[in-house]
Amino acid sequence: MNSNWRRPLPCWYLTPAKRVWLQRHRLVAACMLLSFFLGACHSSADTESSLTFPNFFIEPVLEQQTKGRAWRDMDIVKLFDLPSDSLWNPIGVKVDQGGHIYVLDFGDTKVKRYTPSGAYVTSYGAGSGQGPGELLTMIDAGAVADSLVYIVDNSGRRVLFFSFAGAFLRHEAYDSAPVRYQMTQGGRGYTLISHSPTLFRSQLGDDVSDFGALVEGQSGRRYSLATGFIATYRQSMLYVPSHFPVIVRYNPDGSVAYARTTPDYGQVELPKMGTIDLGGMTAYRVEGGRLHGDIGVDDNKVFVHARTPSSEDFVDVYQAETGDYAYSFRIPDSLDTRHAYIKNDRMYHVLDTSSDIPTVTVFGLRVSPE
């Protein structure tokens, strides 16, 4: 109890009825004091507290039980490089359920597929342009089993779909530029859209839900506050913003299944929009470090490529069903990471250099016992 409170009269001054009244009001006062500091009054069995962010509209966000990071040693063993003569300027990697590897090769505006052992198979995309199967830019991609491959053309405001063999099938057009797109095994597509009043779209046939008004005045420059990465888990969508210390799972209708803090919560300054002067012109930028990179789901685990303000690369691991934080492991400094994606107990790594030899390396992962 707060030491500044006045000591109540001794019980022998009170009748039994007044003693019950006093005990009841002392309990109410204690809960009001706790609510003032924590925003809620929880029973002693609760181990998590809810919180809100002042400029990020998801609530309530539940704080993790673990404070900081729980480091685990990870054996990271190089398995092979993808053939460099098939690559120009790789910017990202995705992997399907069968282990096939898809590399976003910005150098010739195509997605290239490799076998699980690293042999080149085929490409998706007819080169640069706006015709059938052509791409203006390429920012995300993925595959559904061995039946469908999709590529996000941000500048063309389209998502293009190809057969597994490489034939162009169709495209979906958007009023605003799509940034990320991922599809569940059941065919539900989730899109992260820039410069739009809502950040996300969930669609399965005629069932369409737009949701995610996450920042004030969400359009134009403010979109960059909420941009991030998405992945699918069962029929739902997982989302990690690039700049906020939170991981969110959305249901197909756009409702929030959970929102949980990441280990950086309380350790970093929350982002905000700032301005810079460019010779009389005002430009806008996000002030605050980038916390998260790509997100991958393997069984019931979520792997998030993360980075500290000191530019240390590592991976945070969560339980997909609940969002509970599990552990983290470091990516060796020698890898010079540009992009790290994890699936099937492997890490797919894109070299972060302007080397004349484009490199995508596949590593095997084995976590050490606790």
RAKAGI-V94020 format. One line per field, one symbol per residue. phi: phi as a letter, one per 30 degrees, with the letter a starting at -180 (. if undefined). psi: psi as a letter, one per 30 degrees, with the letter a starting at -180 (. if undefined). burial: # if it has 16 or more other ideal C-beta (glycine too) atoms within 10 Angstrom, else .. A space follows every 50 residues. Layout:
# RAKAGI-V94020
phi: ???
psi: ???
burial: ???
This chain:
# RAKAGI-V94020
phi: .dddddddeeeddcdedddddddddddddddddddddciaccddddcbcc bbcdbbcbadccddddciccdbdbdccdcacdeddcbcbdbabbbcddjd cccdcddbhbcccbdecjddcabbjcjdlcdeicbdbbbaalbchcbbbb bccdddhbccbbdedjddcabccbdcddcbbbbdddjdccbccdhbebdb bcbbiddbbcajdcbdidahddeddcdabbbcbhccbcbbddccdabbcc dedjdddabbdcdddicbdddadbbbccijccccadckddcbcdbbbbhc ccccdbbdedidcabccbdddciddcabbdceeddhdcabbbahhbccbc dcbcedcdbbcccdbbdddd
psi: lkffkkklkkfffkleeeeeeeeefeeeeeeeeeeeeffljllffkfkkl llkfgjikllkkklekkakjkkkkjjkkelkkjffgkeikflklkaffgk kkkjjfeghlkkkllffgkkdllkkgakagakflkeljfllaljbhfkkk kjjeefhlkkklleffkkellklkelkkekkkklffgkkkkkklhkfkfl kkkjbfjkkklhiflkhjlbefefeflblllkjbglkkkjlefkilkkkk lfgflkelkkllffkfflkkllkllkkihfkklklkjklkekblkkkjbg kkjjjlklfggkklkkklkeefgkkdlllkkkfffikekkkkkhhlkjkk kilhkfjkkkkkkkkjkll.
burial: .................................................. #.#..#.#..####....#..#.#.#....##...##..#######...# ######..######.....#..####......###..#######...### ####.#######.#.#.#..##.#..########...#######.#..## ###.....####.##..#...############..############### .#...##########..#..#.#............#.##.########.. #######.....######.#..###.###.#...#.########.##### #......######.#.....
